[in-house]
Amino acid sequence: MRLNTKPAIYLIDGLNFVRSFLRWDLDDEEIEVKKFLDWLEGIGKLKHFRRSQFRVIFDGVYRNVGSALRGNLKVHFSDDVKADELLLEQAFYLKSKGSRAVIVTNDADVCAEAKAGKIKVLTCSKFFDICESAKEEF
């Protein structure tokens, strides 16, 4: 799989990613979330992703998921707004400022709206595959 080496801001639908794709055979979602963030923090240290940023947005209010700032990874909570809305809002804002935004989600409605606005979208499994390929290539 060929990787795009341009820096990007990856806007990741946190619970969507964990619930729909990752299952590390753990029953506790809090532990799965922390393990996902640890994995993503490690991905951010790879040569391919060092100049990129990861913004993981979780639905709801703050929960203890460890540090909210980990290198080029930031964790956000949507509070009383849907995470989907924040993903799209941030993506369109970043695009208007000339930044390369990529939404990572499996949500069909978010994908459709982002694509209609010419925002790059990756499914959770495609993003995971790209990250795993980056581990192998670098």
Secondary structure by P-SEA (a helix, b strand, c coil): ccccccccccccaaaaaaacccccccccaaaaaaaaaaaaaaaaaccccccbbbbbbbccccccccccccccbbbbbbccccaaaaaaaaaaaaaaaccbbbbbcccaaaaaaaaaacbbbbcaaaaaaaaaaaaaac
